Amino acid sequence: MSTSCSLEHEGCNRWMRVAATLCRWLVGSVLLFSGAVKSVDPVGTSLYVDKYLATYSLEAIMPLATTLAVVLAVVEFTLGTMLILGYFRRATITLSLCLTTLFFVVTLLSATLLPVGDCGCFGPLLRLQPWQSLAKNVVLLSLLLFLYFKVRESSPFSLRAVVAMVVAVALPLCANIYSLRHLPIVDFMQYSVGRELADRVAKERAKENDAQDFVLQFRRLDTGEVVEFEPSATECWVDSNLEYVDTVATVESVEGEYVDFRLYGVDGDDYSLDVIGRSGRVALLCINSVARLGDGDSAGIARLLDSYPKSAIVVLKSCDCNIEELRDVETYNVDALTLRTIIRADIGVVILRDGVIEFKSNIGDI
């Protein structure tokens, strides 16, 4: 009897170890993937951090958004790697549990009391809505709680474990630094090289035009009430109690990747299709910020002006910029978030060739 119980207990322990290993690999893979995606696009991650800080009225620490984005990416990547490899097991499970608990609280608030929208867990590569993100965190939290109570022993300290942790920290840190100094290593946005920008924007604008309708507004002379009629209505024109007020365009909501891509001139009109639909090469000089304009940026602008005639350069800006060399260059205003989506740099260049994105660069790298 004792032998049978011992074998049964040993078999149960074996299955527990298998289950714990699978849980570690699953949670570790999610954290590793999340950290890797954030590491190749720290500017994008910082935009999500800004959004959360603004929602929680923590504007005072918003200048630290980029630093927080880098730290978060490195921590997730490192914890994920350590969980998969099984090094510093007890410590990594505990830290992962704390981090996931924080994510759970944040996504719970986002799904209920403080809506934020897309959680940014996996950057622009995989967009999750608040309830989807909350469900993901519930699953991870459940697995980590199982690991926390079932995995009591810690893996022994070894040189291999230390080396693995150093590499796990260095890889995402280097990726973040490179992406901040240049451009994201991988561009997940809808403005990546090879995109047929002019064609895609034109198709979306056509859908918007198809969704547009008009109504006639008349005012009742006896009551002052404004009433609406279809354009095909005729009775409104012959009713002596009605006075014509206006013709109003109504647009149904149209979803698309380029809904916010609008290039506004000084007259307030949208010149998007006129600019990106030009034949040949057009250099879009995108200016998100001039607060940290350095010698390298100025030299890059000079090289761009030497390489292209001013007629082939268009400045897209989301801020006030008084750069003497660009005073006579064609300029348009763009929404700040949209321009930061186009290029993840304070100042960068997007080269279009017949409406197709051919090249993108930080201004200092051209």
Protein Blocks (a to p, Z undefined) as FASTA:
>chain_A
ZZmmmmmmmmmmmmmmmmmmmmmmmmmmmmmmmmmmmmmmmmlmmmmmmmmmmmnopmkl
mmmmmmmmmmmmmmmmmmmmmmmnopaklmmmmmmmmmmmmmmmmmmmmmmmmcgbjnhl
nojmlccdfklmmmmmmmmmmmmmmmmmmmmbccdddfklmmmmmmmmmmmmmmmmmmmm
mccfbacbfkbghiafklmmmmmmmmmmmmpccddddddfklopacdddfkbmklmmmmk
bccfbdcddddddddfklmmccddfkopacklmmmmpgcjddddddfbfklgcfklmmmm
mmmmmmpcfklpccddfbdcddfklmmgccddddfklmmmmpgcfbdcdddeehiafbdc
dfklZZ
